[in-house]
Amino acid sequence: MAWLVTKYLITAAVVVLVSEVAKRSDRLGGLFGALPLVTVLALIWLYVEHQPQTKIANHAWYTFWYVVPTLPMFLAFPLLLPRLGFWPTLLACVAITVVCFWLFAQLVRRFGIELL
């Protein structure tokens, strides 16, 4: 149980760190936000918990493919925010991401990559 609490605290600290850095510097906050910190932590947790190398490698592999269709959201958000406000923009970006993910999954399926 202590290990699980430690994992939660460290992971939460990373999220808080990114948001605090973003308050002070847009560029540095964006850089920290773009770093795959959550993925790196997940890979560390999988390794420390003695998961097989194939499981760890698969996590990295699928993370790559799942990141690609999220990228349009980062372009749409700053364009929509002044027009729609925060919550509608966030909802629209979620919808954009879901649609992009579905389309992307259909595209890469043709190359033998199953995301869904």
Secondary structure, 3 states (H helix, E strand, C coil): CHHHHHHHHHHHHHHHHHHHHHHHCHHHHHHHHHCCHHHHHHHHHHHHCCCCHHHHHHHHHHHHHHHHHHHHHHHHHHHHHHHHCHHHHHHHHHHHHHHHHHHHHHHHHCCCCCCC
